[in-house]
Amino acid sequence: MSLINEALKKAGRETGADEPLESAYPQKIFFLAGRQGGHRFLNLVLGALVLGGMAVAALQMPSVTQRLLRLGGVPSAPTSAPRRPASAPPRAQPTPPAPPNASKLLAERRAQTDQLIRTGRAALQTDNVAAARSAFIKAVQLDATSSVAHNGLGLVEKRAGDPAEAERQYLEAIRLDPKNAEAHNNLALLYDQQGKADRAIVEYTAALSLRPDYPEAHVNYAIALERLGRTADAKTEYEKFLADVPPELQGMAEQVRAHLSDLL
């Protein structure tokens, strides 16, 4: 028989059957009760240590931790954060369509410019310098890139007695269109009248290289060559002019034939 049983029997004999056991051996009973409570406390401590060890191991071995937590009835946390859905790429902004009337407006502007140029030329033929200037200025304002309009404005300024402005307009016309043979011829004639023979010959040559059948340029070039004493070259240019004379220049052709006979 154990020592605890003997102590209980002895306590029963000393206190009697109705007397509580705690009054006989209070220290021993407390000891026994404390011992039973101590076992519970130790079980709780051990359980906490086990769970703590499992939590530490979870940081090092996720797969093993999940299995241990499932066995212990603790739900496992996901090993990785859920992936966010990929955001859709930004949509390209559509290119705004060109105004539907842009080409129509451009065509109308060109038509108006051409009409003003015709008006200016007609005014020059009647020596109406003011009307010609007004028409060509409007044409340049309407289309500053028109080489023909700048050339016409140069003719007006020369007729009005402003050779510097005429030269500026001719040069602008050539800059906008280097193949404008009329602008080269007009600039050459201006240089020739100013006594700038070398510059005049360069511009005449340019005009005739662009338009070999340019009758006015042949006559003007011949006059410049004759003034320089290059009579033979001048005769050649006169003959080129007479080879193909347009109807509107028949009066000039008669004068050239008469002058050519005097050079022979």
C-alpha positions in Angstrom: 0.0 0.0 0.0 1.3 3.4 -0.9 2.3 6.1 1.6 -0.6 8.3 0.4 -3.2 5.6 1.2 -1.7 5.0 4.6 -1.9 8.7 5.4 -5.5 8.9 4.3 -6.4 5.9 6.5 -4.6 7.4 9.5 -6.3 10.7 8.9 -9.7 8.9 8.9 -9.0 7.2 12.2 -7.8 10.4 13.9 -10.7 12.7 12.7 -13.5 10.4 12.5 -15.7 9.4 9.6 -17.7 12.8 9.5 -14.8 15.2 9.9 -13.4 16.7 6.7 -10.1 15.3 5.7 -8.6 18.8 5.2 -8.9 19.6 8.9 -6.7 16.7 9.8 -3.9 17.1 7.3 -4.5 20.4 5.6 -0.9 20.8 4.5 -0.8 17.3 2.9 -4.1 17.8 1.1 -2.9 21.2 -0.2 0.2 19.5 -1.3 -1.7 16.9 -3.2 -4.1 19.4 -4.7 -1.2 21.7 -5.6 0.5 18.7 -7.2 -2.5 18.0 -9.4 -2.7 21.6 -10.4 1.0 21.7 -11.1 0.5 18.9 -13.6 -2.0 20.9 -15.5 0.2 23.9 -15.5 3.1 21.9 -16.8 0.9 20.5 -19.5 0.0 24.0 -20.6 3.6 25.2 -20.6 4.7 22.2 -22.6 1.9 22.7 -25.1 2.9 26.3 -25.5 6.5 25.3 -26.0 5.5 22.8 -28.6 3.4 25.3 -30.5 6.2 27.9 -30.2 8.7 25.5 -31.7 6.3 24.7 -34.5 6.0 28.5 -35.2 9.8 28.9 -35.3 10.1 25.9 -37.6 7.5 27.4 -39.9 9.8 30.2 -40.7 12.5 27.8 -41.8 10.5 24.9 -43.2 7.2 26.1 -44.6 6.1 22.8 -46.1 6.8 20.9 -42.8 5.1 23.6 -40.7 1.9 23.4 -42.7 1.7 19.7 -42.1 2.3 20.1 -38.3 -0.2 23.0 -38.1 -2.8 20.9 -39.8 -2.2 18.0 -37.4 -2.5 20.4 -34.5 -5.8 21.8 -35.8 -4.3 25.3 -36.7 -5.1 26.5 -40.2 -2.1 27.2 -42.2 -1.4 30.6 -43.8 -0.7 30.8 -47.5 3.0 30.6 -48.4 2.8 33.5 -50.8 0.6 36.5 -51.4 -2.1 36.0 -54.0 -1.1 37.4 -57.4 -2.7 40.5 -58.5 -4.4 40.4 -61.9 -2.2 42.0 -64.5 -3.3 45.5 -65.4 -4.4 45.9 -69.0 -1.9 47.9 -71.1 -2.8 51.5 -71.7 -4.8 52.0 -74.8 -3.2 54.0 -77.6 -4.9 57.3 -78.1 -6.4 57.5 -81.6 -4.9 60.0 -84.0 -7.4 62.8 -84.5 -8.7 62.8 -88.1 -7.7 65.6 -90.3 -10.4 68.3 -90.8 -12.6 67.0 -93.6 -12.5 70.3 -95.4 -8.7 70.9 -95.2 -8.0 69.9 -98.8 -11.0 71.8 -100.0 -9.9 75.0 -98.2 -6.4 74.6 -99.7 -7.7 74.2 -103.2 -9.9 77.3 -102.8 -7.0 79.3 -101.5 -4.9 78.3 -104.5 -7.7 79.2 -106.9 -8.0 82.6 -105.3 -4.2 83.2 -105.5 -4.2 82.3 -109.2 -7.1 84.6 -109.9 -5.3 87.5 -108.1 -2.1 86.8 -110.2 -4.2 87.0 -113.4 -5.7 90.2 -112.3 -2.3 91.7 -111.5 -0.9 90.7 -114.9 -3.9 92.2 -116.7 -3.4 95.4 -114.7 0.2 95.6 -115.7 -0.6 95.3 -119.4 -2.7 98.4 -119.1 -0.1 100.2 -117.0 -2.5 100.2 -114.0 0.3 99.9 -111.4 -1.8 100.6 -108.4 -4.3 97.8 -109.3 -1.5 95.5 -110.1 0.2 96.1 -106.8 -3.0 95.6 -104.9 -3.6 92.2 -106.6 -0.1 90.9 -106.2 0.1 91.9 -102.5 -3.2 90.1 -101.8 -1.8 87.1 -103.6 1.3 87.1 -101.5 -0.7 87.5 -98.3 -2.9 84.7 -99.3 0.0 82.4 -100.2 3.4 83.5 -99.1 5.0 80.5 -100.7 3.8 81.5 -104.2 6.9 82.1 -106.3 4.8 83.5 -109.2 3.1 86.0 -106.9 6.5 87.3 -105.6 7.8 87.6 -109.2 4.7 89.6 -110.2 5.2 91.9 -107.2 8.8 92.4 -108.4 7.6 93.5 -111.8 5.2 96.0 -110.1 7.9 97.5 -107.9 10.3 97.9 -110.8 7.5 99.7 -112.8 6.9 101.8 -109.8 10.6 102.9 -109.6 11.7 100.8 -106.6 14.5 98.5 -108.0 15.7 97.5 -104.5 12.3 96.1 -103.6 12.0 94.6 -107.1 15.3 92.7 -106.6 14.1 91.5 -103.2 10.9 90.1 -104.6 12.7 88.4 -107.6 15.2 86.8 -105.2 12.4 85.6 -103.0 10.6 84.1 -106.0 13.8 82.2 -107.0 14.4 81.0 -103.4 10.9 79.6 -103.3 11.2 78.1 -106.8 14.8 77.9 -108.3 13.2 76.7 -111.5 11.2 79.8 -112.1 12.8 80.9 -115.4 10.7 84.1 -115.6 12.1 85.3 -112.3 15.7 84.6 -113.4 15.0 86.6 -116.6 13.5 89.6 -114.8 16.3 89.7 -112.3 18.9 89.5 -115.2 17.2 92.4 -117.0 17.2 94.4 -113.7 20.9 93.8 -113.3 21.6 94.6 -116.9 19.8 98.0 -116.6 21.9 98.7 -113.5 25.1 98.0 -115.4 25.8 94.7 -113.5 26.6 92.8 -116.7 28.3 89.8 -115.0 25.3 89.2 -112.8 22.9 89.7 -115.7 24.7 87.0 -117.8 24.5 84.5 -114.9 20.8 85.0 -114.6 20.1 84.9 -118.3 22.1 81.7 -118.6 20.0 80.2 -115.8 16.7 81.2 -117.4 17.7 79.8 -120.8 19.0 76.6 -119.3 15.6 76.1 -117.6 13.6 77.2 -120.8 15.7 76.9 -124.0 12.6 78.2 -125.9 12.2 81.3 -123.8 11.9 84.0 -126.5 12.1 87.1 -124.3 15.2 85.8 -122.5 17.0 85.2 -125.9 16.4 88.8 -127.0 17.4 90.3 -123.6 20.5 88.1 -123.5 21.4 89.1 -127.1 21.2 92.8 -126.2 23.4 92.3 -123.1 26.0 90.4 -125.1 26.0 93.1 -127.9 26.5 95.8 -125.3 29.6 93.8 -124.0 31.0 93.7 -127.6 30.2 90.0 -128.1 28.5 90.6 -131.4 28.8 87.0 -132.7 27.2 85.6 -129.6 24.5 88.3 -129.7 23.7 87.3 -133.4 23.3 83.7 -132.2 20.8 84.6 -129.6 18.8 86.8 -132.0 18.6 83.9 -134.5 17.4 81.6 -131.7 14.6 84.0 -131.0 13.6 84.3 -134.7 13.6 80.5 -135.1 10.4 80.2 -133.1 8.5 83.5 -132.6 5.1 83.3 -130.7 2.3 85.2 -132.3 2.2 87.9 -129.6 5.8 88.8 -130.3 5.7 89.2 -134.0 6.2 93.0 -133.7 9.4 92.5 -131.8 10.5 89.9 -134.4 10.3 92.6 -137.1 12.5 94.9 -135.1 15.0 92.1 -134.4 15.3 91.2 -138.1 15.9 94.8 -139.0 18.6 95.2 -136.3 20.2 91.8 -137.3 20.6 93.0 -140.9 22.6 96.0 -139.6 25.0 93.7 -137.7 25.9 91.7 -140.8 
